Amino acid sequence: MTSLPREIAACRICADRFAATATGHTPRPVVWFQPGVRIRIIGQAPGMRVHKSGLPFDDPSGDRLRDWMGVDRHSFYDMSTIAITPMGFCFPGYDAKGSDLPPPKICAQTWADRVDAALADVPLTLVVGGYAQARHLGRGKGVTATVQGWRDHAPRLFPLPHPSWRNTAWLKKNPWFEAELLPVLRSRVAQVLSDPNTKSDQ
């Protein structure tokens, strides 16, 4: 396990792919996990700001996600308790319209099984956005239906929409998310972080 983060950090398998994007950037895997964590966040891929800082969710999306969880930055970035393992560890670049490209499939194909095995006993997992949900919860439902079915997975796992500002309209259209899901999520996060004996099935 201790070598896996180092292996991912050294990965350059997408160097040619990223060089061909509009940003022409080089790979910089943002790796944030270690053994014994209490919470795992499975997201999409770093954005440009995170690519530059090397700190996952170091952007307005991260501010929103921390608010959803009810944690401050200090708690969020305690690597001994929270792991952040996206579907793509590197910023994938922009398309011609300036939107983030999807995480390259080869990243998950190369690393996801090993990361899943290393973090198999985490008490709480947050599956954020469509790409992560397609892998971990199955394809076909779509983000809205998947998140609406959160009770089928709690308290071990919570599917969440991506906390991007682009989803502000979705949040307004689905007030049940803030009214029903978030209070339960915050309570579960607080329980898991405060009680080291909490298990995934409790």
Secondary structure, 3 states (H helix, E strand, C coil): CCCHHHHHHCCCCCHHHHHCCCCCCCCCCCCECCCCCCEEEECCCCCHHHHHHCCCCCCHHHHHHHHHHCCCHHHHCCCCCEEECCCCCCCCCECCCCCECCCCHHHHHHHHHHHHHHCCCCCEEEEECHHHHHHHHCCCCCHHHHHHCHHHCCCCEEEECCCCHHHHHHHHHCCHHHHHHHHHHHHHHHHHHHCCCCCCCC
